[in-house]
Amino acid sequence: MIVVYDERYKEEVIKLILYIQNVEAGVGISIEEQPDILDIQSNYINEGGNFWIALNNDKEVVGSIGLQKKTDDIAILKEFFVYKDYCGKELGNAALSKLYVRADFAT
């Protein structure tokens, strides 16, 4: 299930992103290097973009995708992560479909 981000999922989203970056992918990036995920509401939603999360059984965060608005004509796809165990289970497609629906802010 894909839902719009809510602050109650903040810690799970941070855990998801850091785990995939640093354990699954071995990138070695810290939370301090990506402050946008510390305040998703301000950096995505309040600025005209959005942020969605994928929930397993409607409760556990297993994926994320963010649309960060830069101008009326430009947005950046960010924070598109899905735990490896959930890849290939249509979560990515479901998240992208939410993104395409929302990408109509540019007129």
Buried (B, 14 or more C-beta within 10 A) or exposed (E): EBEEBEEEBBEBBBEBBBBBBEEEEEEEEEEEEBEBBEEBEEBBBEBBBBBBBBBBEEEBBBBBBBBBBEEEEEBEEBBBBBBEEBEEBEBBEBBBEBBEEBBEEEE
